[in-house]
Amino acid sequence: MYLGLDIGTSGVKAMLVNDRFDVIGTAHASLTVSRPHPGWSEQNPLDWIAACERTIAELAETHSEAFGKLQSIGLSGHMHGATLLDSNDQPLRPCILWNDARSGPQCEALEERADFRGIGGNIVMAGFTAPKLQWVAENEPEIFEKTCKVLLPKDFVRLWLTGEHVSDMSDAAGTLWMDVAKRDWSDTLLEATGLDRSHMPSLVEGSDVSGHLRADLADRWGVAKVPVAGGGGDNAATACGMGITTPGTGFLSLGTSGVLFATTDRFAPNTADAVHAFCHAVPNTWHQMGVFLSASDSLTWLSEISGRSPADLASLLPETITEPSPAGFLPYLSGERTPHNDPNATGAFWGLRRDVALPDMVQSVMEGVAMAFADSAHALRSAGTEIDAVYAVGGGARSDQWLQIIAAMTGLTLLKPEAGDFGAAMGAAKLAAAAATGDVSASVFSSPKVDAEVWPDAHLAEKYAEKYDAYRRAYGQLKVLG
């Protein structure tokens, strides 16, 4: 039996699986986010521990026989969070989360101090960990001086589980302190924020053993002192859950935000188009991501405006999409990352006329999101990544019409997986199995069976090519208007 723990922003998910990766049981505990000032987003690290204790206790009670056979634990978590610890490993302040924007002013200064783009492989954005520490140094110097260790969220949970300060390559790559090509901390990038290696955890591959469960916890849960795997950042762990661990494979996540993820055999940054280039959670492997912030959230926004559920809105469209909507939509409701790196970007409709109806607006929202995915596909190809087919996951992927539009817009074949849970908790459990057995082959990181394929429609793709040009012009015009 293997246990996967996923430390999400809104909650902790624990998943117990057997040797065939059948789900034996799951448990969930909610978390809250504190927003003490506009643009701030924080969590109390001790809340993660309490949530893990609740979920693990639930599984240990409801599946006691299976849980007693536990062989290993794997971890996943939301990336970039700055968890600052004192000399006694106690949090000095709430963790500054991935979606906290306060360190925007520090980003430009850091870009001038060191080659974060070349060594770290990514643009310095407020979401990453390094500028958060620079903000602390400038605004909370007494906290910065007391900081002995900086851990990512899942790695604070690891500290509780094992007593060890360890991170994995995929999560650590999101700090901007890592030499991503060498899979090691960069002294140059650390020095740019007044830190050194003593402030950092040691590094292991996500499929390696990072430590063993503390004896008191093992006794409490009635298990052996099992190994704890390195684990992975949430997107890398999701990829592991879906078997996306070999070059040329990828997934498209149509969730609240949009992610186009591709596995690569090398470090391949493209900062000009704001591509994220990170280590993968398995050895000698990297990945790229195109990310934008309002995917299914764009339809949710229209749902709130129209007073109809997203499912009701999607049902207004014909079963097969044959023509573009007469209206257009920019999905930048929360700023944008790939390819514009523009936190001030805004959304917009264009081409509205008196005869444009709600179904046209629904389709235009879906098309705007599809065009953002096309932006990411172009950005990944510009970085030398060729990928033809990807798994489609996330709540929005339940809409066949939306998948038709995305396939035509991006040129990607979209693979719909069979029913099942292939998320970050499953990926963490598979990494746990790899750590316990030493097996990083496809027997562990297997892909789900394909339930259906959505191929790009050439006729529709030709029509969308014209609309894509209008979409890019609309962004430029809106930016000029401010």
Secondary structure, 3 states (H helix, E strand, C coil): CEEEEEECCCEEEEEEECCCCCEEEEEEEECCCECCCCCCCEECHHHHHHHHHHHHHHHHHHCHHHHCCCCEEEEEECCCCEEEECCCCCECCCEECCCCCCCHHHHHHHHHHCCHHHHHCCCCCCCCHHHHHHHHHHHCHHHHHHCCEEECHHHHHHHHHHCCCEEEHHHHHHHCCEECCCCEECHHHHHCCCCCHHHCCEEECCCCEEEECCHHHHHHHCCCCCEEECCEEHHHHHHHHCCCCCCCCEEEEECCCEEEEEEECCCCCCHHHCCEEEECCCCCCEEEEEEECCCHHHHHHHHHHHCCCHHHHHCCCCCCCCCCCCCEEECCCCCECCCCCECCCCCEEECCCCCCCHHHHHHHHHHHHHHHHHHHHHHHHHCCCCCCEEEEECHHHHCHHHHHHHHHHHCCEEEEECCCCCCHHHHHHHHHHHHHHCCCCCCCCCCCCEEEEECCCHHHHHHHHHHHHHHHHHHHHHHHHC
